[in-house]
Amino acid sequence: MPSLIRILSVSYSLLKQLSQLSLGSLFLCLGNANAQESATTDIVTDVSNPYFWLSCGLISFITIRKWQQIRQQNAIDIEQPAAKPQYQKVQPQTYNGGENSHLLIKAINNTSDGVFIADAHYRIVYVNRAYLRFTGETKEQALRTPLQFNQYSKQFEQKVKSSLRQKHHWKGEFETVAGNGIHSTVTMRIDAILSEQDEVSHYVGVFSDITERKQAEQELIKLANVDPLTQLPNRTYFHTYQEYQIKNAKPYALLCLDLDNFKKINDTIGHSVGDQLLRQVATRVESLVRKNMVAFRLGGDEFAIIIEGTPDVHRLTKFSQLLLDKLANPYRILGQEFVVKASLGLAFYPNDGKNPQEIFKNADTAMYFAKSLGGNRCQFFQTELNQEAVKQLKTENLIRFGLQKDLFKVMYQPKVSVKTGQLCGMEALVRFEHPKQGLISPKDFIPMAEETGQILEIGERVLQMACSDTARWVNAGLMSGKVAINIAALQFKEDDFALQVKRILKSSGLSPKHLECEITEGTLIDSPDDALNVMLALRSQGVQLALDDFGTGYSSLAYLKRFPITTLKIDKAFIDDIDKNSTDKNMVEAIINIAHNLGLEVVAEGVETESQLMVLSEFGCEMLQGYLFSKPLSSDKFEKLLKAENLSRTRSNIQDI
């Protein structure tokens, strides 16, 4: 009895191993000799068919044969199992051979995967229901069809059959058209079934329709690599693409693109309009992209184009200008027209870098250099630009450090009345005093602060300190004049700048009549209507307004007439040679006369010699400022100057005229 149990257990195990070859392989014992006669008979589900019982007998026969082979080869005593390892005793279940075979046949016929069996000559002898559902064929049609791939070339079919002959298996994934006409993706595996003589008797194939899975994968890939707003490849795909180019040593040019003043649209009109604008920008960029180019959106208003192949500077210059012109055309959104231009930067692999990060950094550096030159232009990367970028980065970090440590101070340069020789006011000048580097020149940090926006915080601090100092001196009776403070263009464009001034005046206790805001012509040119509104708001508070550096910009007389300016400042460039050059002398005289005719006071900047003072006095200039009288002083030293009874040097200078 134990021997019988052991035999049944081994038989069951062998059946299980045989079934693992592929679904349905156990039924290949049906015999190929009768394949033609049984082609139109349902041998799979008809239990009354004699082939069904023949199959059961064959399975039992093969099981016993396998057991005998194992016993002969390994000399296994199935009645004396080894003591080690200890196996759990399995209670064997009694199976009826016919019932078990019938169950396996039903399982194969009802599986969701398509199953087919072909003989050694690739003639189909069995298909299950999933096969028929997918192909749309009837069983009769399927069993008359040889194994072939009609939608692919003969070479593909030969490759499959060659693999089956040599390796006894083939697997692959391919596109096909299902019986319902739908394009599908199928994964298939075909295995050879060998006879006792190790000859191929049949092939069993199993395939699955993985179309939905592939679509889901494609969607995930798209989400990971495509920008949802513009449908352009995103930053992730951009980095992957660059790495591929460099890994394969393929030369290319990288063009970085950034929109000029895009933030203004987002801040003033809204992000929804900004998004629509970005979509239109992407469309225009794509319209110019050629076969050897790929466009990307990196984020925000930043785009990139990779141009494959050895760079041709002439062609790239032409393409860049074409792109700039295309982007500069007006955009129409919600009935409004917008004009947004761009700055471009170009770097080449391998000339400008050996890895993706370096190429991108250098193209980005060139782009920002183009932006610093006024935008709407293209700049090629040069080593000098990188050195300048490093310097700018250091300056930016230096400014950030100065703001954190409160290292920005205010110094005051006196203004002197030509008539009385008395101090009648001063100009507040910001200075940056670093604990290790000492005094840093404004020309080294002001431009960078304006570019990064740090000037907003610096300007507010200067305004607060200057108003507080002036209020203290006015309340102490030390002065009755005005403090002039330079206002950066970025400050003046802030919507709440007039309110900020009002708040600081209130907190410092300074009367508005003691404050004069100095602005340049450039501030007025960018947006004259907005500038006028801010100026009117300041004037309504009682704050004075001065136009600084007059003569160096557009010098528009229309501005003098239109804007509520109270003072005109003549730039030092006209004062330097006023006593030597008749042209400069005549120009200064004309400026002073125009200002007086418009009811404006005039301040001459940069007065350094007695002869300059004499000419300005002759022309009736009201106030003078420069090293002839005093260099900028710290608040402590300026307070000492105020406490002095008079400016002995200034009085004597003016009395001598």
matplotlib code that plots the C-alpha trace (Angstrom):
import matplotlib.pyplot as plt

x = [0.0, 2.8, 4.3, 1.0, 0.7, 4.2, 3.6, 0.4, 2.3, 5.1, 2.6, 0.8, 4.2, 5.2, 1.8, 2.3, 5.8, 4.7, 1.8, 4.3, 5.7, 2.7, -1.0, -2.4, 0.8, -0.4, -2.9, -0.4, -0.5, -3.7, -1.5, -0.8, -1.6, -5.3, -5.1, -6.6, -9.6, -10.3, -10.0, -13.7, -14.4, -14.5, -12.0, -11.6, -15.0, -16.6, -16.1, -17.8, -15.1, -12.8, -9.7, -10.6, -10.2, -7.2, -5.5, -6.2, -4.6, -1.6, -1.2, -1.2, 1.2, 3.6, 3.4, 4.4, 7.1, 8.6, 8.5, 10.3, 13.0, 13.6, 13.8, 16.3, 18.5, 18.6, 18.0, 15.4, 13.8, 10.4, 9.4, 12.4, 12.4, 15.5, 15.4, 16.7, 15.4, 12.2, 9.1, 5.7, 3.5, 0.9, -2.4, -2.8, -6.1, -7.6, -8.2, -10.0, -7.8, -10.7, -12.1, -8.6, -7.9, -11.3, -10.7, -7.4, -9.0, -11.8, -9.2, -7.2, -10.3, -11.6, -8.3, -8.2, -4.9, -5.0, -3.6, -2.9, -1.1, 0.6, 2.3, 5.9, 5.0, 3.4, -0.2, -2.7, -4.3, -5.9, -7.1, -8.9, -11.8, -9.6, -7.7, -11.0, -12.2, -9.1, -8.7, -12.4, -12.0, -14.2, -12.7, -12.9, -11.1, -8.4, -7.7, -7.2, -4.7, -0.9, 1.1, 2.0, 2.3, 0.5, 0.9, 4.7, 7.3, 8.5, 11.8, 10.0, 8.2, 11.5, 13.2, 10.5, 10.7, 14.5, 14.4, 12.0, 14.2, 17.4, 16.4, 13.0, 11.3, 10.6, 9.0, 8.3, 6.0, 4.5, 1.7, -1.1, -4.7, -7.3, -10.3, -12.5, -10.1, -8.6, -4.8, -3.5, -0.2, 0.4, 3.0, 3.5, 5.6, 5.9, 7.6, 8.5, 7.2, 9.8, 9.0, 10.8, 13.4, 14.0, 12.3, 9.8, 6.3, 4.3, 4.5, 2.3, 1.8, 0.3, -0.4, -1.9, -3.5, -1.5, -2.9, -4.5, -1.3, 0.8, -1.6, -1.3, 2.5, 2.5, 0.3, 2.7, 5.7, 3.9, 3.1, 6.7, 8.3, 5.7, 4.9, 1.1, 0.6, 2.4, 2.7, 6.4, 8.9, 9.7, 12.9, 13.2, 13.2, 15.6, 18.2, 17.8, 18.1, 21.3, 22.8, 22.0, 23.7, 26.8, 27.0, 27.0, 29.5, 27.1, 27.8, 24.9, 24.0, 21.9, 19.7, 18.2, 15.3, 13.7, 10.9, 11.6, 9.4, 7.0, 6.6, 5.0, 2.1, 1.6, 1.6, -0.6, -3.0, -3.1, -1.6, -4.4, -3.4, 0.2, -0.5, -2.3, 0.7, 3.1, 1.0, 1.2, 5.0, 5.3, 3.3, 5.6, 8.7, 7.5, 6.6, 10.3, 11.7, 13.2, 14.0, 17.3, 15.8, 13.9, 12.1, 11.5, 9.8, 12.0, 9.6, 8.1, 8.9, 12.1, 12.4, 15.3, 16.0, 18.6, 20.0, 21.7, 24.8, 28.0, 27.1, 27.1, 27.4, 26.0, 22.9, 22.4, 22.6, 20.0, 17.7, 18.0, 17.1, 14.1, 13.0, 13.4, 11.3, 8.6, 8.3, 8.3, 5.0, 2.0, 0.0, -3.7, -5.4, -9.0, -9.3, -6.0, -2.7, 0.6, 4.1, 6.6, 10.2, 12.8, 16.5, 18.5, 21.8, 23.8, 26.4, 28.0, 28.9, 31.8, 33.4, 31.7, 31.4, 32.0, 28.8, 25.1, 25.3, 28.2, 26.6, 23.3, 25.0, 26.9, 23.9, 22.0, 24.8, 24.9, 21.1, 21.2, 24.0, 21.7, 19.0, 21.4, 22.1, 18.5, 16.9, 15.4, 18.8, 20.9, 24.3, 26.8, 28.7, 32.2, 34.6, 34.6, 30.9, 31.3, 33.9, 31.5, 28.7, 30.8, 31.6, 27.9, 27.0, 29.5, 28.2, 24.6, 25.7, 27.6, 24.4, 22.4, 25.0, 24.9, 21.2, 21.3, 24.0, 22.6, 25.8, 24.1, 24.6, 23.5, 26.0, 25.1, 26.6, 25.7, 23.9, 24.9, 22.8, 24.7, 23.0, 23.6, 26.5, 24.5, 23.8, 20.3, 19.9, 21.7, 21.6, 21.3, 23.7, 23.8, 27.1, 28.0, 30.7, 31.9, 33.8, 36.6, 36.4, 35.8, 33.8, 32.3, 31.6, 27.9, 28.8, 29.8, 26.6, 23.8, 23.4, 23.3, 20.8, 18.6, 18.8, 18.0, 15.4, 17.4, 17.3, 13.7, 14.9, 18.0, 15.9, 13.3, 16.0, 17.8, 14.4, 13.8, 17.2, 17.4, 13.9, 14.7, 18.0, 16.5, 13.5, 15.9, 18.0, 14.9, 13.3, 16.6, 16.6, 19.8, 18.4, 15.3, 16.1, 15.3, 16.9, 17.1, 16.9, 17.6, 14.6, 15.4, 13.2, 12.1, 11.0, 9.1, 7.2, 5.9, 2.2, 2.4, 5.5, 3.5, 1.9, 5.3, 6.7, 3.7, 4.1, 7.8, 7.2, 4.7, 6.8, 9.9, 8.0, 9.4, 7.2, 6.8, 8.2, 11.6, 11.7, 12.7, 12.6, 15.1, 14.2, 15.9, 14.5, 14.7, 12.1, 9.6, 10.2, 9.3, 5.8, 5.0, 1.3, 2.1, 5.0, 2.7, 0.2, 2.9, 4.3, 0.9, 0.3, 3.7, 3.1, -0.4, 1.4, 3.7, 6.8, 9.2, 10.3, 13.7, 14.7, 18.2, 21.0, 19.2, 20.9, 22.3, 19.2, 16.4, 16.3, 12.7, 11.3, 7.9, 8.7, 9.6, 6.2, 4.1, 5.4, 5.1, 8.8, 10.1, 13.8, 16.2, 19.7, 22.4, 24.7, 28.3, 29.3, 28.2, 29.8, 33.3, 34.3, 32.0, 34.9, 36.9, 34.4, 32.1, 29.7, 29.2, 28.9, 26.2, 24.3, 24.3, 23.2, 20.3, 19.3, 19.2, 17.2, 14.6, 14.3, 13.7, 11.1, 9.3, 9.5, 12.0, 15.0, 18.4, 21.1, 24.5, 26.2, 29.9, 31.2, 34.9, 36.6, 36.3, 36.0, 33.1, 31.4, 31.9, 30.2, 27.3, 26.8, 26.8, 24.0, 21.9, 22.1, 20.4, 22.2, 25.6, 26.8, 30.3, 33.7, 34.5, 32.3, 32.3, 32.5, 29.7, 29.7, 28.5, 25.5, 27.6, 30.0, 27.1, 25.5, 28.7, 28.7, 25.1, 26.0, 28.9, 28.0, 28.8, 30.7, 33.7, 35.1, 31.7, 31.1, 34.5, 34.2, 30.9, 31.9, 35.0, 32.8]
y = [0.0, 2.6, 1.8, 2.6, 5.8, 6.8, 6.0, 8.1, 11.0, 10.8, 10.6, 13.7, 15.6, 14.5, 15.6, 19.0, 19.3, 18.4, 20.9, 23.7, 23.5, 25.5, 25.5, 22.5, 20.6, 17.5, 17.0, 16.6, 12.9, 12.8, 11.7, 13.5, 10.6, 11.2, 15.0, 15.1, 12.9, 14.8, 18.3, 18.9, 17.0, 18.8, 16.5, 19.1, 19.0, 15.8, 13.3, 10.6, 10.9, 7.9, 10.2, 11.7, 8.3, 7.5, 10.7, 9.7, 6.3, 7.9, 10.3, 7.4, 5.5, 8.4, 8.9, 5.2, 5.4, 8.5, 6.9, 3.8, 5.9, 7.8, 4.6, 3.1, 6.2, 7.1, 3.8, 5.3, 3.0, 4.5, 2.2, 3.4, 7.2, 8.9, 10.1, 13.5, 15.9, 15.4, 16.0, 16.7, 13.8, 14.6, 13.0, 11.9, 12.6, 10.1, 11.4, 9.7, 9.9, 10.9, 13.6, 15.1, 15.3, 16.7, 19.5, 20.4, 20.6, 22.9, 25.1, 25.7, 26.3, 28.9, 30.7, 34.4, 33.9, 32.6, 29.0, 27.1, 23.9, 23.2, 20.0, 19.8, 21.2, 24.3, 23.1, 24.3, 21.3, 22.9, 26.4, 27.5, 29.9, 33.0, 32.4, 32.4, 35.5, 37.5, 36.4, 36.4, 33.1, 30.0, 26.8, 25.3, 28.3, 28.2, 24.5, 24.9, 27.7, 27.2, 29.0, 32.3, 36.0, 37.5, 41.2, 40.9, 40.1, 36.6, 37.4, 37.9, 34.5, 32.8, 34.3, 32.9, 29.4, 29.5, 30.1, 27.3, 24.9, 25.9, 26.9, 25.1, 28.3, 31.9, 34.8, 38.3, 41.3, 42.7, 44.9, 43.3, 43.8, 41.8, 40.2, 43.2, 45.5, 47.1, 47.6, 45.6, 44.8, 41.1, 39.2, 35.6, 32.6, 29.4, 26.3, 23.0, 19.7, 16.9, 13.3, 10.4, 10.5, 14.3, 15.1, 18.0, 16.6, 19.8, 23.5, 25.1, 28.8, 31.2, 34.8, 37.7, 41.0, 43.6, 46.6, 48.2, 47.7, 49.3, 52.2, 52.7, 52.5, 55.1, 57.4, 57.1, 57.7, 60.8, 62.1, 61.6, 63.2, 65.7, 69.1, 69.1, 72.8, 73.0, 69.3, 69.8, 67.3, 68.4, 69.0, 65.3, 64.2, 67.2, 65.8, 62.3, 63.5, 65.4, 62.4, 60.2, 62.7, 62.9, 59.2, 58.5, 61.4, 63.1, 66.9, 69.3, 72.9, 73.8, 76.9, 78.2, 80.6, 82.8, 85.3, 89.0, 90.5, 87.6, 88.0, 91.3, 89.6, 87.0, 89.6, 92.2, 90.2, 86.8, 83.3, 82.1, 84.6, 83.8, 80.1, 80.9, 83.0, 80.1, 77.8, 80.2, 80.6, 76.8, 76.6, 79.2, 77.5, 74.1, 75.7, 76.5, 73.2, 71.0, 67.3, 67.6, 69.7, 68.9, 71.6, 71.4, 73.4, 73.4, 75.2, 78.7, 80.8, 78.9, 76.8, 74.9, 73.5, 70.8, 71.0, 67.8, 67.7, 69.7, 73.3, 75.8, 79.2, 81.0, 78.8, 79.0, 82.8, 82.9, 80.5, 82.4, 85.7, 83.9, 82.6, 86.1, 87.7, 85.0, 85.4, 89.2, 89.3, 90.4, 87.7, 88.0, 86.6, 87.4, 90.3, 91.9, 92.1, 91.4, 91.9, 89.6, 89.2, 86.7, 86.3, 83.4, 81.7, 79.1, 76.6, 73.8, 70.2, 69.3, 72.8, 74.4, 71.5, 67.8, 66.9, 67.8, 70.0, 72.1, 72.6, 73.7, 76.0, 77.7, 78.1, 79.5, 81.9, 83.2, 83.6, 85.7, 87.8, 88.5, 89.5, 91.9, 93.6, 94.5, 91.2, 90.4, 89.1, 85.9, 85.5, 82.7, 81.3, 82.5, 81.7, 85.4, 85.2, 82.3, 84.3, 87.3, 84.9, 83.7, 87.2, 88.2, 85.1, 86.2, 89.7, 88.4, 86.3, 89.3, 91.4, 88.7, 88.6, 92.4, 92.4, 89.6, 91.4, 94.9, 96.1, 98.7, 102.2, 105.7, 108.5, 112.1, 114.6, 118.2, 120.5, 124.1, 127.2, 129.4, 132.5, 132.1, 129.7, 127.7, 124.0, 123.7, 119.9, 116.7, 113.6, 110.2, 107.7, 104.0, 102.4, 98.7, 98.2, 94.6, 93.5, 92.0, 93.6, 97.1, 99.7, 98.2, 100.7, 101.2, 100.5, 97.0, 96.0, 98.4, 96.9, 93.4, 94.3, 95.9, 92.7, 90.3, 92.5, 92.9, 96.6, 96.6, 95.7, 97.9, 100.9, 100.5, 100.3, 103.4, 105.3, 104.3, 105.3, 108.6, 109.7, 108.7, 110.6, 113.7, 113.8, 113.7, 116.7, 118.7, 118.2, 119.2, 122.4, 121.5, 121.8, 122.9, 121.6, 118.4, 115.0, 113.7, 109.9, 108.0, 105.7, 102.7, 102.1, 98.7, 100.5, 103.1, 100.4, 98.8, 99.3, 100.3, 102.5, 105.7, 104.0, 102.7, 106.3, 107.5, 104.7, 105.4, 109.2, 108.5, 106.0, 108.3, 111.4, 113.3, 115.9, 115.2, 118.7, 117.5, 114.6, 114.6, 111.5, 111.4, 109.4, 109.0, 109.4, 105.6, 105.2, 107.4, 105.9, 102.3, 103.1, 106.8, 106.5, 104.3, 106.6, 109.7, 108.1, 107.3, 110.9, 112.4, 110.3, 111.4, 115.1, 114.9, 113.9, 116.9, 115.0, 116.8, 115.1, 115.6, 114.4, 113.0, 112.8, 115.1, 115.2, 111.7, 109.9, 111.0, 114.5, 114.9, 118.3, 116.8, 115.0, 118.2, 119.6, 116.6, 115.3, 117.1, 117.5, 120.2, 120.0, 119.2, 117.8, 118.3, 115.3, 115.5, 114.6, 118.2, 119.9, 118.4, 120.6, 123.5, 125.9, 124.5, 123.5, 126.1, 123.4, 122.0, 125.5, 126.5, 123.3, 123.8, 127.4, 126.2, 123.5, 126.0, 128.5, 125.8, 124.6, 128.2, 128.9, 125.8, 126.9, 124.2, 124.6, 123.3, 121.3, 120.9, 117.6, 116.8, 120.4, 120.0, 123.3, 127.0, 127.8, 125.4, 127.1, 130.5, 129.5, 127.9, 130.9, 133.1, 131.0, 131.3, 127.7, 127.4, 124.5, 122.8, 119.4, 117.9, 117.3, 121.0, 121.3, 117.9, 114.2, 111.9, 111.8, 109.2, 110.2, 111.0, 113.2, 114.9, 115.7, 117.3, 119.4, 120.5, 121.5, 123.7, 127.4, 127.6, 126.0, 128.2, 126.8, 127.1, 130.7, 131.9, 130.2, 131.9, 135.3, 135.3, 135.0]
z = [0.0, 0.8, -2.6, -4.3, -2.4, -3.4, -7.0, -7.0, -5.3, -7.9, -10.7, -9.5, -9.2, -12.7, -14.1, -12.5, -13.9, -17.4, -17.2, -16.4, -20.0, -21.2, -20.8, -22.5, -23.2, -21.4, -24.2, -27.0, -26.4, -28.5, -31.4, -34.6, -36.7, -36.2, -36.5, -40.0, -39.0, -35.8, -37.4, -37.4, -34.1, -30.7, -29.0, -26.2, -24.6, -25.9, -23.1, -25.2, -27.8, -27.8, -28.1, -24.7, -23.0, -25.2, -23.9, -20.3, -20.9, -22.6, -19.7, -17.2, -19.4, -19.7, -15.9, -15.2, -17.8, -16.2, -12.8, -14.2, -15.8, -12.5, -10.6, -13.0, -13.3, -9.7, -8.0, -5.8, -3.4, -3.2, -0.3, 1.8, 1.6, 3.0, 6.6, 5.7, 4.8, 6.7, 4.5, 5.7, 5.1, 2.5, 2.6, -1.0, -2.8, -5.1, -8.6, -11.4, -14.5, -16.8, -14.5, -14.0, -17.7, -18.4, -15.7, -17.3, -20.8, -19.5, -17.7, -21.0, -23.0, -20.6, -19.9, -20.9, -22.8, -26.3, -26.7, -29.8, -30.7, -34.0, -35.2, -36.3, -39.7, -38.1, -38.9, -36.2, -34.5, -31.5, -30.4, -27.3, -27.1, -26.3, -29.5, -31.5, -29.7, -30.5, -34.2, -35.0, -36.7, -36.4, -35.1, -38.6, -40.1, -37.4, -37.8, -41.5, -41.0, -40.8, -38.1, -39.8, -39.3, -42.2, -41.1, -41.0, -43.6, -44.4, -42.8, -39.5, -39.8, -40.8, -37.7, -35.4, -37.0, -36.9, -33.2, -32.7, -34.6, -32.9, -29.4, -29.2, -28.1, -29.1, -27.4, -28.5, -28.4, -31.6, -33.0, -34.8, -35.8, -34.0, -35.7, -34.8, -36.6, -33.5, -33.4, -30.5, -28.9, -28.2, -26.2, -27.3, -26.3, -28.4, -27.0, -28.7, -27.3, -27.7, -28.1, -26.3, -29.1, -28.4, -31.7, -32.1, -32.2, -31.5, -30.7, -28.1, -28.1, -25.5, -26.2, -24.3, -25.5, -23.6, -25.4, -22.3, -20.3, -23.1, -23.3, -19.5, -19.7, -22.5, -20.5, -17.5, -19.8, -21.2, -17.7, -16.7, -19.8, -21.2, -19.9, -19.4, -20.2, -23.6, -24.4, -25.1, -23.6, -20.1, -18.0, -17.1, -20.8, -21.6, -19.2, -20.5, -24.1, -23.3, -21.5, -24.6, -26.9, -24.8, -24.1, -27.8, -28.4, -30.7, -31.1, -30.6, -29.9, -26.9, -27.1, -23.9, -24.2, -21.6, -22.1, -21.2, -18.5, -18.4, -14.6, -15.2, -17.2, -14.5, -11.7, -13.4, -15.6, -14.0, -14.3, -16.6, -19.2, -18.6, -19.2, -22.5, -23.5, -22.8, -25.0, -27.8, -27.3, -27.4, -30.6, -32.3, -31.1, -32.4, -35.8, -36.4, -35.1, -37.9, -38.1, -36.3, -33.4, -30.2, -28.2, -24.5, -21.8, -18.7, -16.4, -16.0, -19.0, -19.8, -22.9, -24.6, -28.1, -28.8, -32.3, -33.3, -35.5, -35.8, -35.0, -37.9, -36.4, -39.4, -39.6, -35.9, -35.9, -38.7, -36.9, -33.6, -35.3, -37.0, -33.6, -31.9, -34.7, -34.5, -30.7, -30.9, -32.9, -30.8, -28.9, -28.8, -25.7, -24.5, -26.9, -25.8, -27.5, -25.7, -26.9, -25.2, -26.4, -25.5, -24.7, -26.2, -25.1, -27.1, -26.1, -28.0, -27.1, -26.9, -27.3, -24.3, -21.9, -21.4, -19.5, -19.6, -16.5, -17.9, -21.3, -19.7, -17.3, -20.0, -22.4, -19.4, -18.6, -22.2, -22.2, -19.0, -20.5, -23.5, -21.0, -19.2, -22.5, -22.9, -24.1, -27.5, -28.6, -28.8, -27.1, -27.8, -24.8, -24.2, -21.4, -20.4, -19.9, -17.4, -15.5, -15.4, -14.3, -11.4, -10.4, -10.5, -8.4, -5.8, -5.8, -5.4, -2.4, -1.0, -1.2, 0.5, 3.2, 3.6, 4.0, 6.6, 8.6, 8.1, 6.4, 4.2, 5.6, 4.5, 3.9, 3.2, 0.7, 1.4, -1.0, -0.8, -1.7, -4.2, -2.8, 0.9, 1.0, 3.6, 3.6, 2.3, 2.0, 1.3, -0.8, 0.9, -0.7, 0.1, 1.0, 1.6, 4.2, 4.4, 7.6, 5.5, 2.1, 3.4, 1.5, -1.7, -4.5, -5.4, -9.1, -8.0, -6.3, -7.4, -11.0, -9.6, -6.9, -9.6, -11.7, -8.9, -7.3, -4.1, -4.7, -3.3, 0.2, 0.0, -1.2, 1.6, 4.2, 2.8, 2.8, 6.4, 7.6, 5.7, 6.9, 10.5, 10.5, 8.8, 11.2, 14.2, 12.8, 11.8, 15.2, 16.8, 14.8, 13.0, 9.5, 7.5, 4.1, 2.2, 2.0, -1.6, -1.9, -5.2, -6.1, -8.3, -11.3, -9.8, -6.6, -8.5, -10.4, -7.2, -6.9, -3.2, -3.4, -2.6, 0.4, 1.5, 1.5, 3.4, 6.0, 6.4, 6.8, 9.5, 11.4, 11.2, 12.1, 9.1, 7.3, 3.6, 2.7, 3.9, 1.5, -2.2, -4.3, -7.2, -10.3, -13.6, -17.1, -17.6, -14.9, -16.8, -20.2, -19.4, -18.4, -18.4, -17.4, -14.4, -13.4, -13.6, -11.3, -8.7, -9.0, -8.5, -5.4, -4.0, -4.8, -3.1, 0.1, -0.2, -1.3, -3.7, -7.0, -8.8, -12.2, -11.8, -14.4, -16.9, -20.2, -20.2, -21.3, -23.7, -22.2, -23.3, -22.7, -22.9, -19.6, -17.9, -19.0, -18.3, -15.0, -11.6, -11.2, -8.8, -9.3, -12.2, -11.6, -14.2, -14.5, -13.6, -17.3, -18.3, -15.3, -15.8, -18.7, -18.3, -17.7, -20.6, -23.3, -24.9, -26.0, -22.5, -21.2, -23.6, -23.0, -19.3, -19.7, -21.9, -19.5, -16.6, -18.6, -19.6, -16.1, -14.8, -17.5, -16.3, -12.7, -11.6, -9.3, -10.6, -8.8, -10.4, -9.5, -9.3, -8.7, -8.0, -8.9, -8.2, -11.9, -12.3, -9.3, -10.9, -14.2, -12.5, -10.3, -13.4, -14.9, -11.8, -10.7, -7.2, -5.6, -5.9, -4.9, -5.1, -3.7, -3.8, -0.7, 0.9, 0.1, 1.4, 5.2, 7.7, 9.7, 12.8, 10.8, 9.0, 12.3, 13.5, 10.3, 11.0, 14.5, 13.3, 13.1, 9.3, 6.5, 6.5, 3.2, 1.5, 2.7, 1.7, -1.7, -2.5, -1.0, -3.2, -6.4]

ax = plt.figure().add_subplot(projection="3d")
ax.plot(x, y, z, "-o")
ax.set_aspect("equal")
plt.show()
